[in-house]
Structures are given as structure tokens and as C-alpha cells.
């Protein structure tokens, strides 16, 4: 079963390329993780009335679990928070990072669905860390499947960059411990 993608947005961008990108991300996800999700809706802003209006304007995505009134769960990605208004540089940087932001948002929504409905053994307080780990793991899997010139250019430097990231994270935690003491 393929995930149906609905476009309800008025954002000016190439929706065809964006849906192709979403399908390429979905190809790296195991089918079992999408079991029970019926559709993905691209909207301007999240429209759930249960949320605060300010939160709705800033929220990039929302997972709608299966409810008694709805037959299946579905995902909603808001494109306006991912393409902010403002100066030329702000708009340009948002457009350049749009695919990466949509990928991260989509993976986090899929992770929420997976851990809330399909996965067992994750405690309630540990969902956030489990979802972050899921997104990190599947982002790296997705990056390894890319075959573009940018991916080929960066791939030799990845081990060094990962080592640098671990070292920086270690330094950050040491500095945070020293500040608390």
C-alpha cells in the first residue's frame, strides 16, 4: 500500500518535485512502520482546533492517530513554517533547506506513529529520545541511498565529521557539567 499524498497548500513551490522527494524518503522506510497510515496532507498551517493558535502557526507537522471517528491514522505537514517570510536571505536559506526540513519532519511523524501504535516496550517518558534516535538512524540511511554529486562529494568526509560531532558533543556535556557544579 502506498501512502496517498494530498496537496492543500498555497505555497509557491514545485509540488511535483516535493512529492517525488517524499516518495524517495518513504522508499527507505520499512513498510511495517507505515502500517495503518492512510495519507499525508501538505497544508499551509496545521489546522487542528485542539491546539493553541500560536502553536498551530509554528508547528511544522502533526500526527493524527487513529480515532473512533476516523478509519486510519494520517500525517500532516505544514509548509509555511518551513518556508518563513522575511528578508531575502531568510527566504533563500529556507528554500535551500526545505527538502531537508520536510525529510526530518516526515521521519519524526512516522517515528511517532511507529512508537505510539506499532512498537511495544517503550515507556511513556522515553518516547522523545526514541523518536530522535529513529529520525537520526533513518536520516543516515536516507543519506547513504542518495546518488547525487553532493552526496558523492561529502561521503568521504562523513567518518571525520561524525568523529568531530562526537567530540563536540562530549565537550558540550563536560562544559555543561562544569557549569552546574
N, C-alpha and C positions, 0 to 999 in steps of 0.2 A: 504494500500500500504506500503510495507516495503522498507526501504532505501537500495539501492544496494551499496555494499562496494567493491571497486576495489583496488587491491594491485599492485602498480607500484614501490615499494621500493626495495632497495637492502640491507637495514639494516638487520643484522643478529639477528633476534628475532623470537619468536613463533607467527607468524601472526594469526594462528588459535585461540590462546588464546586471542590475542588482539581484533580480530573481535567479539569473544564471549563477551568480556568486553564491547565493543562498543554497541553491541545489548542489554546488560543489562542496559547500561546508557539510551539507546533510549526507553526502556520499561517504564522508569519513566517520560518521556516527553509526554505531551498530543499530540495526533495525529494531532490536528489542527495546532500546532506550526510547524509541518514539511510539511504542505501542500505546494506543489509547489517545493519541493526539490527532485531531482531525484536520486542523487548519492553522495557518499562520497568516495574520492580518497585518498589513502595513498601513499605519494611520499617521495622522499629523501629531496628535497628542493622545495619551491614554484617556479613555472616556469612562472609566469605572466610577460610578456615583458614590461608592463607599469610601473613596479616598478624598483627602483634603485637596481643594483646587490648586494650591501652590505645589503640592506633591505631584499632582497629575501633570502639571506643565514641565516638571523637571525629570520625570520618570521615563527612561529610555525603553522599557519593556515591562510587560506584565504577563504572568502565567495565570490562566483561568482554569482551575481544576474542574474535574467532572462534578457537576452538581445535580441534584434531583431533577431540575427543570431542563438541563442540557444533556444531550446524549453522550458527548465526549469532551475531553479537555481541549483547549486551544491556546495559542500563543499570540501575543500582540506586541508589535514593535513600533514605537513612536519615532518618526524620523525628524521632527522639528527639534527635539532636544539634542539629537546627534548632528544637526546642521544649524548651529546657532546664528542669529543675526548679529550684526555689529560691523566692525571695521573690515576692510578688505582682507587683511592678514588673518583675522579670526575666521572669516568665511572660507578663505583658501585652505587654511590648515584643517578646518573641519571637513571640507570636501576631500582632502587628501587622506584623512584618517577615517572616512566614512565606512569603507569596507571592513577595516579592522574593528571599528566600534560595533558594526552590525554583527560581525562574527562573534565577538565577545558577548554581546547581548543575547544572541541566539543560543550560544552554548550555555550561558547561565540559565536561560529559560528551560532548555532541555534538561539541564542538571537538576533544576528544581522539580520538574516533572518526574525524573528518574528517581530521585531520592525521596520524594513525598509519596509516590504511588507504587513504584516497582521494587525499590531496594528495601531490604529489611536489615535491621541490626544497627542502624544509625540513630543515635539518641537525639532527642529534640534540640538540645543545646549545641550539638555538633554539626548541624546542617550547614551553617555558613562556611565552615572550614572545608567540609566535604565538597560543597559546591565550588569553592575556589580551586581545590585540588583537581576536580573534574574539568573545570574550564582550562586550567594550566596544562593538564595532560592532553586534552583534545586540541588545544591550540598548537601544541608542539607536533602532534600527529598531523594536523592540517598543514602546518608549515613544511613538514617533510614531504608531503604529497605535491607541493607546488613545483612547477617546472619552468617558471619564468626566469628571465635574466637576473632579476633582483634576488631571487631565491638562490640561484647558482652563484651569484657574487658573494652573498652573505654566508652560505653554508660552510665554507672552510673556517670562518671565524667563530662559528657557534660554540665550539668547546671552550675557546678562550673567553667569549662573552659570558657563558654560563659560569665559568670559574670566577670571573670578575664579579658577577651578580652574587654568587655565594659569599665571596669575600666581603663585599659591600654590606650584605645583609648581616654578616657576623659582626662587622664593625658597628653597624647601626644598633644591634642588640647590646653590644658591650657599652656603647655610649649611653644608651637608654638606662642600663643598669647602674652606671656610674652617676647619672643624674638623679636617679631615685634614692641612691644611698647618701 
